[in-house]
Amino acid sequence: MEKGFVLINCDLGAEDYIIEELKLVPQVKSAYVTFGAYDIIAELQAQTLEDFDQTVAHKIRNLSRVVSTMTLKVANPE
């Protein structure tokens, strides 16, 4: 099992839209709007490293109105 967090910056006012889109991604276990350097944090879980990478690269980064991301992969998930 692979686990990590994706910090997301989005267009101004797009937070609710991005949260709704993230809810449609099965690997996204939770997502929250945040205050600070990033607008949203999403928790991911995937069966394989390839699935994890594909989710970040193709399902999250490609969402319209996403400006940038930072991925924090958990080193030793339980």
C-alpha positions as CSV (number, residue, x, y, z in Angstrom):
1,M,0.0,0.0,0.0
2,E,1.3,3.4,-0.9
3,K,0.3,6.5,1.0
4,G,1.0,10.2,0.7
5,F,-0.3,13.8,0.6
6,V,-0.7,16.2,-2.3
7,L,-0.6,19.9,-1.5
8,I,-2.4,21.9,-4.2
9,N,-2.5,25.5,-5.3
10,C,-5.5,26.4,-7.5
11,D,-7.0,29.4,-9.2
12,L,-8.6,32.0,-6.8
13,G,-12.1,30.7,-5.8
14,A,-11.6,27.2,-7.3
15,E,-11.3,25.4,-4.0
16,D,-14.8,24.0,-3.8
17,Y,-14.6,22.9,-7.5
18,I,-11.3,21.1,-6.9
19,I,-12.6,19.4,-3.7
20,E,-15.6,18.1,-5.6
21,E,-13.4,16.8,-8.4
22,L,-11.0,15.1,-5.9
23,K,-14.0,13.3,-4.3
24,L,-14.4,11.5,-7.7
25,V,-10.9,10.0,-7.6
26,P,-11.0,6.6,-5.7
27,Q,-7.4,7.0,-4.5
28,V,-8.2,10.2,-2.7
29,K,-9.2,9.3,0.8
30,S,-9.8,12.9,2.1
31,A,-9.3,16.5,1.0
32,Y,-9.5,19.7,2.8
33,V,-9.3,23.4,2.0
34,T,-6.4,25.0,4.0
35,F,-5.1,28.4,4.9
36,G,-1.4,29.1,4.2
37,A,1.0,28.4,1.4
38,Y,-1.3,25.8,-0.2
39,D,-5.0,25.9,-0.9
40,I,-5.9,22.2,-0.5
41,I,-4.4,19.1,1.0
42,A,-5.4,15.7,-0.3
43,E,-4.6,12.3,1.3
44,L,-3.9,9.5,-1.2
45,Q,-3.8,5.7,-0.9
46,A,-2.9,3.4,-3.8
47,Q,-2.2,-0.3,-4.1
48,T,1.0,0.2,-6.1
49,L,3.6,3.0,-6.6
50,E,2.7,3.1,-10.2
51,D,-1.0,3.7,-9.3
52,F,0.1,6.4,-6.8
53,D,2.2,8.1,-9.4
54,Q,-0.5,7.9,-12.1
55,T,-3.1,9.4,-9.8
56,V,-0.9,12.4,-9.0
57,A,0.3,12.9,-12.5
58,H,-2.9,12.3,-14.5
59,K,-5.9,12.6,-12.2
60,I,-4.8,15.5,-9.9
61,R,-2.3,17.6,-11.8
62,N,-4.5,17.6,-14.9
63,L,-7.6,18.9,-13.2
64,S,-8.6,22.3,-14.6
65,R,-7.8,25.2,-12.3
66,V,-5.0,23.4,-10.5
67,V,-2.0,25.7,-10.7
68,S,0.7,23.7,-8.9
69,T,1.2,20.7,-6.6
70,M,3.7,19.3,-4.1
71,T,3.6,15.6,-3.3
72,L,4.7,14.2,0.0
73,K,4.9,10.5,-0.1
74,V,4.9,8.6,3.2
75,A,8.2,6.7,3.6
76,N,6.9,3.7,5.6
77,P,3.1,3.5,5.5
78,E,1.4,1.1,7.9
